Amino acid sequence: MFNKKSRKTLSKLFHQQCWCWGADIRNQDCNYLKAYGFAHFPKQKSGRGSSRYSLHRPAYSLHLWAFGAILVGSQTRTAISLMRYQNQPCSLSADTNPDHIVEACDLKKISIPIAPADLPLYGGEFNMLISEIISYENYINTNAPSGYRNKSVNGWKHKLVHGSNMAVSWTEIRDAA
């Protein structure tokens, strides 16, 4: 069962993941999100909001911003979101247009928190989201220079786990849900 401790860990780990994605984007040698297959969509209006990175798979699409992520299932037409600093996944309409999300408040106003007891109803989407993060972290461990992920989080005051343990930590979160 996805208990209170698991939700707190989810919040902190996702905060760290967002930090790492930012480091991966800013990396001078390679934008690892783009190398992994994400398409970059610059922010729409100057001075407001965040750019978006989107990844399309046959079963889902995943969209990332500095403040959160949404996954839309292609077959299920169910969508979930994770927001930075929040400790539980949220549901949202599957017809949500990521082009209309540029700030955290845009995502927050369309997201409905999923009660822990109801998470199994969204288990497929939650597992797809976490599994993609695990796959991405394994990609970083394989393709980035040795010690890259640890360097990404060293010195960051909110570090929850060593960078090299991120995939393992995400696996524990997925398995706890």
Buried (B, 14 or more C-beta within 10 A) or exposed (E): EBEEEBBEBBBBBBBBBBBBBBBBBEBEEEBBBEBBEBEEBEBBEEEEBBBBBBBBEEEBBBBBBBBBBBBBBEEBEBBBBBBBEBBBBBBBEBEBEBEEBBBBEBBBEBBEBBEBEEBEEBEBBBBBBBEBBBEBBEBBBEEBEEEBBBEBBEEBEEBBBEBBBBBEBBBBBBEBB
